[in-house]
């Protein structure tokens, strides 16, 4: 197979005034430098933040049709040192990425339809390295859009389809514009506009334009509009066909234009070279078994794990259809055999049976088209349930929360009640002295149930039956808390225990005293805190000390961190909302 060696000679650019410009810090302004957007008083753009503000406004749907913009100076978006190698260099984390003005996705198309006058100024250091379509300083210039008197220099712009220095796709007018940057893409790639159905006049390109497929040109990759009085001196490189100095493919008019740049087109050997990549490029889940709810798959490319998180369970086997996308020509084997989708099935998942992670794994292998590389991946099903009524919105009455939540307070004196504000419901816990027995009682809320026993009044934990069935292993718990202590010594508390019970069915009993039979504390965490400044999110991390699988979970909130010892300050007040388990 013959190889075509591509040697690109970069013309050294004289970057006038670049050193004197302030480099954009990546921020987005909240307004333009001046003007009101009319023809007589255009909006003024004087730095990178204001240019990014224009992109943000357009891309969020702000209609600037028939609105006027002007550059008032050269703009430096990045330090242009070694700019020719930005795409190839792995050390680009320090660069500011510019989002094109105007965006097109498979779901939406937002065009720039205003009037942008660069006033002969230049934008230096544009850096875009994306797999998305419609990439350039302007992603999409609409039918009513005009871009003129603008230069792009010392810039690297890379995208998928519809990629250009000035514009990814032009349906409007581009006049007196110049590109001196390097433009990379797959198809419809050019120095000025990757795709043109509008008018491009008095423009030129000196930069290198590179495309891995077709329709690669100096001025337009594809021209279905008008190109007049334009020229190209840059090197144009295409890996397939439709490569040209002015336009890679033309179906309309090109007048008074010329090319003196090098054109490097299709390889003389038409035999395609087999791909040596074995990458997973996407993973989707569909047709999930009835009753089950899953999050979108999380793809860990470092450890080669696809994580499927189940948040709600059904009654039967957990199954779904998995569709993996891979490198061009790569093959699948193992649990997945086709990129058109594979049905996978696992045991049922639920709180009644301990979740054993080792029973919820399947492996598959990706082999490159040329057979030289393989990648072994694991599909991991993770059970990540949340607690019922975690937003405290359901109450059986005004005293007791619904679901699995209960309180040990409300037999003699109501301490745990519902509170509402602006339609939001949450739990209100207050420390009081019980009027009948004249004993300090902390406001509390917990998973389980309370059973009054007069003989245990001095040992309230004996009347509190903590814990509900639960088989997952969360890493932490977060809660929105608003806490005001009743005195200077009191603090609020949150605790979580993950428990393993191996005793007789139906005889689980846990009081957190430590002498309960057949119970092992698998993991636990606790947080104590003083007064908050309004609502604050508190996090309790779980530390696991056993490899046993949990069968139950215990979570408790108290207005007084020593409330189980009948100690605390009367009047300590806690609000609880939005309980979340994190995995």
N, C-alpha and C positions, 0 to 999 in steps of 0.2 A: 504494500500500500504506500503510495507516494504521500509524503507529508509536505505541506506548504508552510514554510517558515515565515511568520509575520513579524517584520521588524518595524516598530513604530518610532519615528524620529520626531520628538516634540520640539516645537518652536518655542524658544525662550521668550516669554512675554515680558514686556517692559511695563510693570504695574505702576503707572504714574499715580502718585498721591496715596497709594495703599498704606504706606508706612505711617502716614499722618492720620489715618482714620482710626476711630475707636472700634475695637472688635466687639461685635454683638455678644452679649452674655447669655443668650438663650431665652431671655425673658420675653413676655408679651405685654406690650403697652395697653393702656386702657382707652386711648384716644389717639388721634393723629396730631401732628405738630401744629396744625392750623388749618384754616379754610372751612368752608361749609359744603363743599362738594359740587358747587355750581361751576359753570364754565368760566365765570369771571373770578371765582375764588375757590379753586380746586382744593381738595384735601391734600395737605402737605405731608410727605413721608421723608423723614430725615435720618432714620437709623434702622437697624435690624429689628428692634422691638416693634416699631410702628409698621414695618413690612409684615412681620408675623401677625400683628393685629389685623391687618387687612385679610390675610389668609384665614385667620380664625373667624372673622366676621362673615366672609363669603361662605366658608365651608359649613358654618352653622345655619346657613339659610338666609342671612341678611341680604335683602334685595338692594343692590347698588346699581341697578339699571339706569342708564343716562346720568351717572354720577362721574365726576372728574377727579383724577388723582395725579399728582406730580411728584417726582423725586426732586429734592432740593440739594442733593450732594451725592457723591459716591458713597456706597455702603459696603462695609467689610463684615461678612457673616462669620468668617473664621480666619485664623492665622493661616496664610496660604503657603507656609513652609512645606515643601515636599508634596504639594497638592496633587501632582501627577500620579502619586502612588496611593492615594487615599483608599480606593476600593480594594487594592491588593494588600494593603497594610492591615494587619489584625489589631494594631494599636490605634483605633479610631474612637475610643470611648470618650475622649476629650472634645470631640468635634460637636458642633451644634448642627443638628439635623433640621433642615427646613421642610415644612409641610407645604406642598404646592397650593397655589391660589386657584381654587376650583377643583372639585373631586368627582370621580365617577367610580362607582362600585357596581356589583351585580344588582343591588337593590335601589340605587339612587344615582342621579346625575345633577351636579350643581355647577353651573358655569359662571364665569366672570362675564358680565355684560355691561361693564362700565367703560370709561376711557382712561387709560393709563399712559401718561407721557413721562418718559425717563429724562427728558430735557438734556439729552446727550450725556447723561451721567452713566456710571457703570456700577454693577453689583458684582463684587468679588467674593470668592470662597463659598459658593453655593455647594452644600454637601447633601446629596440624597442617595441613599443606598437601600432600595426597597424591592420587594417582589410584587408590588401592586402595579396596576395599570394606571395610565394617565399621569405621568411624572414629568416634571419640569419646573421652572420657576412658576409658571402658570400651568396647572394641570389641564384645564379646559377653558378655552376662550370661546364664548358663545357667539351666536349670530349677530348680536348687538355689541359685541366687545371690540375694543380697539386697543392695541398695544403698539407704542411707537417710540422712536428716539431712545432706545435702550440697548445696553451692552452687557453681556455676561462674560467674565473672564476668570481664569484660575479656579475653575469649578469642576467637580466630578458629580455627574448626575446619572444614576443607574436605576432602571425600572424593568418592568416586564414588557407590556405592549403599550403603544402610544407614548413614546418618550422623546423629548426634545429639550434643547437648551432653553429656548424662550418659552415653548409651550408643548405640552403633550399632544393636544388635539386642538386645531383651530377651525372654527366655523365663521369667524369674523374677519377682522383686519389686523395684519401685522405689517408695520411700515418702518423702515430705517432702523432695523435691529441687527445685532451682531452677536455671534457666539464664538468664544475662544476657549471654551472648556472642553472636557472629554465627556462624551455621551455614550452610555452603554445600555443595551436592551436586547430584547429577543426579536421582535418585528415591529414595523412601523416606527422606525428610529431615525432621527435626523438632528442636524445642528440647530435648526430654527424650530420646526414643528414636525413631530412624528407623523401626524395625519393632518391633511389640509383639504377642506372643502370650501374655504373662504378665499381671501386675497392676501398674498404675501408679496410685498414690493420693496425694492431698494434695500434688500437684506443680504448679508454675506456670512459665511462660516469659514473659520480657519482651524477649528478644533478637530480632533479625531472623533469619528463616529464609528461605533462598533456594534454589530448585531449578530446574534447567534443563529438567526433564521433569515428572513427575507424582508423586502421593502425597506432598504437602508439607503439613505440619501444625505447629501450635504445640506440641502434646504428643507426638503420634505421626504419622509419615507414613502408615503403615498400621496399623490396629488390628484384630487378630484375637483379642484377649484382653479384659481389663477395664480401663476407665479410670473412676475415681471421684473426685469432689471435687477436680477440677483446673480451672485457668483459664489463659487466655492474654491478654496485653495487647500482645504484640509484633507487628510487621508480618510477614505471611506472603506470600511471593512465589513463584508458580509459572508457568512458561512454557507449560505445557499444561493438562491437566485434573487433577481430584482434588486440589484445594487447599482446606484448611479451617483454622479457628481452633484446634479441638481435634485433629481427625484429618483428613488429606487423604482417606483412604478408610477406611470402617469396615464390618466384617462381623461385629461382635460387640456388646459392651455399652459404652455411655458413660452414666454417671449423675452427677447433681448437679454438672455442670461447665458453664462458660460461657466465651465469648470476647467481648472488646471491642476486639481489635486489628484493624488494617486487613488485608483479604484482597485480594490482587491476583492474578487468575487468568489465564485464557487470553486471548490477544490477540484482538480482535474480527475481525481479518483472518486467516482460516485458511490463506491461501496461504503455504506455507513459504518462508522467505527462503533463497536459495542461499548456500552456504558459500564464503567467499573464501580459505580456507586451502589451501595446497599443501605439506603436511608429510608426511615419511616417519615413521610411528609404529611400525614394526616390520619386521623382515626375518628370515626363517628359511630354512635350507637343508636339503633332504631328497634322498633317492634319489641319493646320491653314488656315482660310478662305482666299480666293484669295485676293491679294493686301495688306494683313496685314503682318507685320514683328514684331516678338517678340524676346526678350532676353530669355536666358535660365532661368527657374524659380528660384527664390530666396526663400529658405526655412528658415524661422525664427522659430527655435525650441523653443525659449523663449516665444514668444507671440503667437505661433502656427498660423502663417500666411504664406501662399504660395503666393508670389507676381509674377504676370505675367505682364511684362512691354512691352507695345506696342510702337514701335518707328515709324512705318509707317502704314498708314490706307488704307483700301480698300473702296469700295462703298456700300457694303451690310452689313449684320449683322456680328458681330465679333464672330467667333466660333472656337473651336479646340477640339481635343481629349485629355483628361487628363488621364494619367496612374499613379496610386499611388502604391508604394510598402510599405508594412507594416510588423509589427512583425509577426513571424510564427503563423499561425492559426487565426490571428485577422480578424475581419469582418468590412466592410465599410457600412455606411448608410448615407442618406441625398443626397447631390448633387452627391456623388460618391457611387456606389453600388457594384463595381467589380474591382478587381485588374487587370483585363484584359483590362480595359480602359472604359471611359465614355465620351460621346459627350456633351459638354457644349456650350451654345449659349447666347450671350448678344446683346444689341442694337448696331447699327452701331456707329462707333467712327470717329469723324472728326472735323476739325477746324470750320465748319459752325454751329455746335451745341455745346453749353457749356457742358463740360464733368462733369457729376455729379457722384462722386465716389460711392454714396450709391446705384446707379443702376448697379454697376459692382462688386457685391460681391455674393459669394455663400458659403454655409457652408457644412461641412461633419463631420462625427463622426467615430472614430476608437474604436472598442470594442475588448478587449483582448479575446483570445481563451477561457479562463475559465470564462469570463463574469464579472470579479471583477474590471476591470479598463476600463475607457473610456477617450478619448481625443477629444475635439472639435476643429476643424480647420476651418479657413476661407480662401477661395481663393479670392484674391483681384486683379482685373485688374487695372493697372495704365497706364495712357496715358502719355508717356514721349517723345514727339516729339522733334526733333532738327530743327534748322532754316535752310531754304534752302540756298545753296551756302555758308555754314559755313566755308569752307576752302578757300573762295575767289578765286576759280579756274575758275568761269564762269563770263565773262565780255561781255556785249552787244557791247561795243566798247572799245577804250582805255581810256575812260573817266568815264563811268558809269558801276558799277558792275551789274551782272544779278540777277535773283531771285527777292526777295523783298527788296533788299538793294538799297539805293539811296544816293545822295550827294546834298547839297544845294550850292555847290561852282561853278559849272562848266559853268554857264551862261556867265559870263564876263571873268573869269580867271580860268584856270584848276588847281584845288588844290587836287583833289582825282583821282589818277591814278593807273593803274596796275603796279606791280613790280614783277620781276621774279628772281630766283636764283637757279641754279642747277635743273631746272624743276619744282620748287615749285613756286606757284603764291600767292601773297598776296596784300593787299591794302596799298597804300602809300598816306598819308595825310600831307599836308604842309600848314602852315599859311603864307598868303601873303597880300599885299595891292592891292586891285582891281584897275587896271589902269584907268578905266572909271570914277568911282565914288570916287576914292582915299579914300576908306574906308578899315580899317583892317578887314580881313576875316579869320576866323579859318578854317583849314581843318577839314572836318567832314564826317561821314558815319553813316547812320541810316536806320531803317526799316520804309518804307513809301514812300512818293514822295515829290518833290519840285515843286512849281508853282510860277514862277516869277511874281512880281507885283511891278512896279516902285513906287507906292504910299506907299509901306510898306518897303522901303529900310532901314529905321531906326529901324524897328521892324522885323528883319528877321524871328523870330519864326512864324509870321502870314503867311509867305510864305511856311512854312515847315509843312507838314501834316504827323505827326508821327503816327506809329502804323499799324499793320496788324492783321487779324483775328487769334486768338490763344486761346485755351481753357484749357491748362494744368497749373499746379502750380509748376514751378521749385523752388528749394531751393537756387540755386546760378547760376552764370554765370562765366565761366573761358575763358580767351583769351590769346593768345600769343601776347605780345606787345614789340616793340622796340621803345623807345622814347628818343628824344633829344630836349630839350627846346631851343628856339631861344635866350633866355636871362635868367637872373637870377630870374625873377619873375614868369615866366610861368610854368604851370603844365598841364599834360594831364588829360583827364577825360573819364570815362565810366559810363553810367547810364542805368538802366533797370526799366521799369514800367509794372505792370500787371494791366489791366484795365477791368472794367465791364461797358458795354454800354447797356442801356435799352431804347434807343430812337427809332425813326422811322427807318426802314430798309433802308440802302443805304445812310444815312445821318451822319455817324460817322465822327467826325472831332476833332482832338486833337493836340494842339500846346504846351502843357506843361505849359500854362500860368495860369491855375487854374480856369478859368471862363467858361470852355466848358460845354455845356448843356448835361445832361443825362449820364455823365461819372463819375464813382467812381474809384479812385485809390485803388485797392485791396492790392497791395504790391509793394514795390520799394526798390532800392538799388543804391548806387553811390560810385565810387572810384576815388580819385584824386592822382596823383603820379608825381614825378620828373623824372630826367634822369635815364634810366636803363643801366645796364652793359651788353649790347647785348640783346638778346631775353630773356624775362622773362614772366612767366605765372601770370597773374593778376586774382584775384577772387573778384567778387562782390556778396555779400550775399543779398538775398531778405528777407525783413521784411514784413510780412503780417499783415495788420490792419483791415481786413474785411473778413468775411466768404463767401462773394459773390464769385461766380465762374467767373474766367476771361473770357472775350470774345475777348480781343486784347492784344498784347504785343508791347511795345516800347523799343528799344535798340538804343543807340546813342554813338558814339565815337567822341571826339573832341581833336584837338591838343592843345586847350587853354581852360582851365576850366571856363573862363569868356567870351568865344567866343560869346555866345548869347547876351552879352552886348557890343560887338564889342571891347573887350579888349583882349590883349595878345601880344606876341612878334613875329614879323615877323621872319620867318625861323624855327619856332617850327615844328618838324617833327615826325610823328608817323607812324609805320608800324603795320598792324593788320592782324592776321591770326588765324585759328583754333578756331572759336567761338563755345563754347559748353555749353549747358544747363544741369545742374546737378539736380537730383531728390532724 
